[in-house]
Amino acid sequence: MYSNVLSASVCGLEATLVNVEADVGSGLPVFEMSGFLGIEVREAKERVRVAIKNSGIELKPQRIVINISPADIRKDGTGFDLPIALAILAANEYVNEKALKNVLILGELSLDGSIHGVKGILPCVYEGVKRGAFKCIVPYDNRKEAAIVEGGKILAVKNLSQVIDYLNGNIIIKEQLHGDSMQDTYYMEKNKKTEYTQDYSDIRGQYMAKRATMIAVAGMHNIIYVGTPGSGKTMMAKRIPTIMPELSYDESLQVTKIYSVAGILDKDTGLIKKRPFRSPHHGITAAALLGGGRIPKPGEVTLAGKGVLFLDELTEFNSCILESLRQTLEDKKITIVRLNTAYTYPADFMLAAAINPCKCGYYPDRHRCRCSEHDIRRYMGKISRPMWDRFDLCVYTETVRYIDIKENNPNKTEVQKITSESMRKCVEKARAVQEIRFKGRNIKFNSEMTHKDIEKYCVLDEKGEKILKEGYEKMQLTARGYYKILKTARTIADIEESKEITYEHVAEAVGYRRLQIE
């Protein structure tokens, strides 16, 4: 007897529908599987056999052949356990085969027949609904994730016996809330601002660092903080998401899909509504940062999509890993090539980094710094010039003074006015200008402007041209550094609500490149 069950396989961030075919017949008892299968899929035969037995069904000794087609697509993961089991049961007439038509099925089986959640449910269900699957049977742990898809009839199940009874018409499983109301709920809650426990008002002083951060976020520019230990570099970076605009529905859906494929989406979470903030340790491997592994999965650069990737103690990272990050910053994507497949993941994030000015961390304060000039150059030289060029802004975080910390600081009132809310309003205003400017284009921010865009939108007056020329020659800038100054100046002008880029805007943008050269 033959049966066929619809399932899906994830490749990169996209899913492809596959057919799980089963043929059972007389002959020597054997369980064979084919179809370009990964280790986890090949191991499913024992899980499936025992799960069926512990669900109260004794299969007679028989020859079982499973094929998952198309055979030119690699299948990995444990999500094929349930469709394989149901295909075998349907071939043995324990399950009504007609009830399986146009039903997408995914799930991992435990030996006792219970069904566990799997990775990548969101893109699989999305592809299934798009291709005409009118029902999707998914693990109960993945119910909220699957319910995001618009138009899908989601049936969340807990064990194999429950699925068998449902397909045979013995029980009714209540459908989960699906995307028709999910998007409405999202927009109803859109006016509710995401609450953060951190705020820029927590940081004493550091006016220039706060302003540079606001400029960086407004135009999605990369920023690096240089300063002594304890001056607030990490605090400054961790609060960047608090001044970013709320995720749109499409952005939220894209971020959720990434976390679904990576297998780190909380089972009680539907759409992710907070912008990601990823801060990997400097001992991270290239595969963990960029993506890869035996079974390729998204790395930190992809998980930080639509949010922030923060590299603290930048000089401690492996130099080869940092250099491999350069191309990703330019392309906004990462492609991982395997023998038969290429996996492409997005890498649309804002990069923030922090370093000390020397090994001891106190340069240029010669009262505390004992590093020689050679040691300082060697320490800062761990970051190559091309990597420096990837940062649009470099800002120095000054040592926090005693008077800045004290509650009775007379200047505290003015400093405390710089809150995350006030900064976010400026960012939203500047981004609104950019949205109008690039309407109908495939770019959204000033940092993404091409050379032609720069020529059109970054016209300087005579004084602006003069200071930019002086800065270019004095600091020996590269062409990339030159264009990054213009992009930053454009963002500063947008924040100041100026259509033209003035001398002051250029001067400030040049100032944010100075520390990179010294």
N, C-alpha and C positions, 0 to 999 in steps of 0.2 A: 504494500500500500504506500501511496505517495501523499505528501502534504506540503504546504507552503505557507510560511509565516513572514509577515513584513516587519523589518527592523531597520536600524540605521547605524552607520559608522561615521565617526568624527575624523576629519583630516584637517589639521590646522584649527581654524575657528568655524569651519563649515562642515555640514553633515551631508552624507550621501545615503540614499535609501538602498537597502540590500534585501535580498530574499533568502530566508533560511529554509532550505529544502531538506526534507527527511524522506528516506525510503526504508521501509522495514520489510523483512521477508524471511523465509526459511533459509537454513544454512548454519554453518558454524557460528556460535555466539561471538560477535565481534562488534566493536563500536569505532567506526572510521569517520574521520572528518577531513574536509578539504576546503580550499578557497582562499589561499594566501593568508593564513591565520597566525596571529601572534601567540606567545607562550600562554597568556592568560586564557585565550579562547580555546586552545588545544587542551588545557587542563579542565575545561568545563565538563568533559564527558563523565568524570567521576562524580563531580558535584551534582550533575543532572540525574545520573542513575540513582544515587542515594537519596536525593531530594524527592524523586518520584516515589520511591519505595516508602519513605517516611511520611508521605502524604496519603498513604493508604492504597496505593496501586501497585500490584505485583506484575511486572512485565514478564512474559514468558521468554525463555532463551531464544534469541533471534539475531539476525544480522541487521545492524543499524548503520546506515550511511547518511552522513550529514554533509551538505554542501552549502556554503554561504557565497552567493554570487552577487555582483560580478567578481570573478576570480582575480582580476588585475588590480583590485583595491585592497590594500592591507587592512586587516581587521584586528584591532587591539582592544583590550579592556575586558571587563566582566559583564557587560550589559547584554551579552548574547545568551546567557544562561537560561533565562525565562523563555525567549522565543524558541530555543533549541528544545527545551522540555515540552513546550506546547506543540511543536511540530511532530515530535515523537508520539505524543499522546493522541494527536489528531490522526496520525497515520495508523495508530492502533485502535481508532474509533472510540477512544475514551472521552474525546472532546468533539463537539460539533464543528466540523471543518468550515461550514458556511458562516459560522459566527466569527471566524478569523479573517474574513475577506475585508480588505481595506482598513484593517486595524493595526496600528503601529504598536509594537510591543518591545519593551526594554526592561531589564532588571537582572540583578545578581541573586543567585540562589544560595542559601545556606543549606547544610546537610539535613536540617530538620524541616526544610521546605519553606522557611521564611524568606522574604524578599528584601534585599538591602538596596540602598540608593547607589547610583552610579554617576560617573562624571559625564558632562556634556549633554544632559537631558534637554536643556533649552534649545540649542541649535538642532537637535534631532527632532524634537516635537515641531519646531518651526518649519523644518523641511518637510516633515510628514504631512502637516496640515496644508502646506502650500501645494503638495503633490496629490492631494485628494484623500488622505486618510481621514475618515470621519470620526474615528475614535482613537485615543491613545491610552494604552494601559502602561502605567509607570509605577515605580516603587512609591510607597506612601511617604518616604522621607524626601522625595523629590516633588511632592504635590504642589508646593507654592511656586517652585521654579518653573514647572511645566505650565502652571495656570497663567503665566505671563503672556503666553502666545495667544494672539487674538483669533477667535473663531474655532479654537480647539475644544473638543469634548474630552475632558481629562478624567480618567478613572484611576484612582490611586489604590493600590492593593498591598496587602501585608504578607500574604503567603500564597503558595501554589494552590492549595485546596480552594481558597476563595476565588481564584481566577477560573479554576475548572468549573466550580458551581455556577459562576456568572455566565460563562460561555455556554453552558448547558441549559441556561434559563432557570436555574433553581433559586437564585438570589438576585437582588437588584443592588447595584453599587451606585451610590449617590455621586453625581458629577461634581468636580471641583469648580470653584469660581474661575472663569476663563477670561481671556483678554478683552472681551467686549466691555466688561466693567472695570478691568484692571487699569486701562488707560484713563477712563473717566475718573477713577479714584485718584490716579496720579495727579491729574490736573486740578481736582478738587483740593488736594493737599499742597498744590504748588505754592500757594501764598504762605504756607507755614514754613518759616525759615528753619534750616537745619541748625540744631543747637550744638554748640561746641563748649567744652569746658575750659578751653584756652582762648586768650584774647591778647591782642597786641598791647593793650593797656597794662598787661602784666609786666611788660619790659620797661625798665627805667631808662630814660635817656634814649640814645641811639636814634636820633631824629633822621640822620642821613641814611642809616641802614633801613629804617622803616620806609622812607621815601623810595629808595632804590628797589626795595621789595615790591612796593605798590606799582612802580613803573614796570618791573619785570612781569608781574602778573597781568597787568593791563594789556601788554603786547605779547604775552607768552614767550618772553625772553629768558634765556638761561642766566643764572646768577650764581656768583661764588662769594662767600663771606671770608674775609681774612681778618684775624684778630687774635688777641691773647686768650689764653685759657680762661673760661668763666666770664667772657665778655658778652655772651648771649647769642652766639652764632647758631647753635642748635635750637634754642628757643625761638629765634627768628624764623628759621626754616620750618619748624613744626607747626607754626601758625599760618603758613601760607594758604592752606585750604580754607581757613576762616574768612579770607577776603576774596575767594574765588566765587563767581556767580553759581547759582544752583544748577545742577545737572538738568539738561532738557530730557524729555522722555526718550528720544532716540539715543542720546548719549548714555543715559541710564541703562537702556536695553543693551547697548554695545558693551558696557563695562560688566554687566551681569553675565553676558554670554562668555566673556573672557574668564571670569571667575568660575563659571560653570564648567568650562572645558578644563581648567586647571584643577578642578576638584576641591576648591577651597570656599565654595559658596555655602554659607550656613543653611542648614535644612529648614530653619524657621524664617529665612529671609526670602522675600519676593524680589522686587527690583531693588538694586543698590542705589541709594539716593545721596550718599556722601561721596565726594571726590576722593579717589585713592591717594594715600600718602605712603610710599614705600621707602624704607630706610634700611637697606641691607648692610650687614657687617662687612668690614673691609677684607675679611677672609673668604668672601664669596667666590665661587668658581665661575668660569666663563659661561658654562651651560646654565647655571642658576640665574645669572644676570641677563644673558641674552636669550636664553631658551635653548632647548635641546634635550639630550638624554637618550637612553635606549629607545624609549617611546617618547618622541618629541612632545614637549609641552611648553606653554608660555613661560618666559622668564620675567624677571623684575621689570624690565623695560616695557613689557606688554601689560603686566599687572598694574603699572603706574599710569596706564592710559587715561586721558582726560583729567589727570591729576598731577602729582609731583613725585619725582624720583630724587631722593636726597642722599647724597654720598658724603657722609661725615668722615673727617680725617682723610681727605682725598689722597694725600701723599702716601698713605699706608696701603692703598689698593695696589694690586699687581699691575705693573705698567703695561703689560701686554693686554690685560683685560680693559684697561682704560683706553688704549689705542683702538681696540676693536669696537669701542663704543662710538668712535668718531663718525663712522659711516652711518650708523643707526640714527644719530642725531640729525644728519642731513636728509636721509631718506624717509624718516618717520615710519620705518617698517624694518622687519628683520626676516630674512629668508633662510631657512635651515634645510639643507639639501641632504637627502638620503639616497641610497642606491636607485630606488624606483620611484621616489616621491619627493616633492619639494613642499615644505610647510612654510607658509607666509603668515606672520603675525604682525599686527599693527604696533607701533611704538610711538604713539602720539602723546608725549608727556612734556612737562616742564622740568628741566634739570636744575637742581640746586645743590651746591656743594659747600663744604667748609674746610678751611685749613688754618694751621698756625703759621705765622710768618717765618719761623725757624724751628729748630728741633726743640729748644727749650720753651719756645712760644712767646718770648717777650721782646723780640726785636721790633722796633728800633730803640727801645728803652735800654741804653747801655748801663744803667744803674743795676739792672737785673739780668740782662742778656750777656752771656759770656761766650756766645758763638762767634767764631771767626768769620770773616767775609767769605772765605772758601767754603766753610760749613753751611753758611746761609745759601750760597749759590747752589751748592750740591743738593741741599734739602729741597729748595724750590725747583731745582732742575729735574726732579722726579716727574714733574708734569711737563710734558713736551710743549713746544710752542704751538703746534697744530691743535693740541687739546685746549690750551689757553684760548685759542681763537674761537672755540665753540661757545665760550661764555660771552654774552652780550654785555653784562654788567659785572663789575668787581667792586665791592664796597668794603671799607675797613670798619670793623666794630671796635669802638673805643673802649678802653678799660672803664668799667663802671666806678664812679666816684662814690664816696661815702654819703655825700649830700644828696645824690640821686636815689639812694636806697632809703634814706630816712623819710618817715611819714610826714615830717614837718618841713620838707623841702619847699621853699617859697615858689619854685618853678614847677612844682609837681602838677599843679592845676592845668598849665598849658600842655605839659607833656602828656597827661592823661587824656587830653582831648583826642589824641591820635589813637583811636580804637579800631578794632577790626571792622566794625560797622561803618565808620566814617571812611575808612580806606576802601571798603568794598563798594561803597557808593561811587567813589571816584573811578574805580576799576570798571564798574558796570557802565558808567557814562562814557568812558573811553572805548569800551568794547562796542557800545551801540554805534559810535562813530565808525568804527572799523567794519561793522556789519553792513552799514549803508555803503561804505566805500567799496567793499568787495562783493557786493550783492551779485548773485549769479555766477560767481567764480568758485573754484574749488579750494580757495584759501579763505581763512577767517581772520588771521591776525597779522599785524605788521611784521612780525618775525618771519613770516612765510613769504614775504614779497620777493618777486623776481627782480632782475636787473631793470627790466622795462618798467616795472611798477615803481621802483625807486626813482627812476628818471622822471616819472610822471608825478609822483606824490611827495617827493623829497627835494623840492627845488629850494636852494639856499640863496640868501641875499649876499651881498658883497662881503659883509663882516663875517657872516657864517662861513663862507667859502675860505676866508683868510685864516680863521682859527682852526678850521678842519685841515687845511694844508699844513699849517705849522705843527699841529698835533701829529699828522701823518708822517712828516719828515723827522720830527724830534723823537717820536716813539718808535720809528721804523716799523710802521704798521704794515700788515699784509693787505691784499685786496679784500679778503674776507673781513678783516678788522675794520677797514674803511666803510664797507657796506653795513656792518653791524652798528657802527656809530650813527649812520643815517637812519637806520630802522629805529634805533632807540630814541633819536631826536624826534622822529615822527610820533612815537608813542607819547613822549613828554608833551609835545604840542597838543596831542589829542586830550591829554589829561587837563591841560591848561585851557582847553576849548579854543584853540587857535588854529585857524585854517592854514596859516603860514608857519614855517619853521624859522624861528628867529635866532639871533646870535646867542641869546641865553640858553635856548634849548640845545644848540650844538655844543656850547661850552660845557653844559652839564653832562651831555652824553660822552664827550671826550674825557671828562673827569672820571667817568666810570671805567675807562680803559687804562688809566694811568697806573694803577696798582699792579696790573698784570705785567707791566714792562719793567718795573723797578726791581 
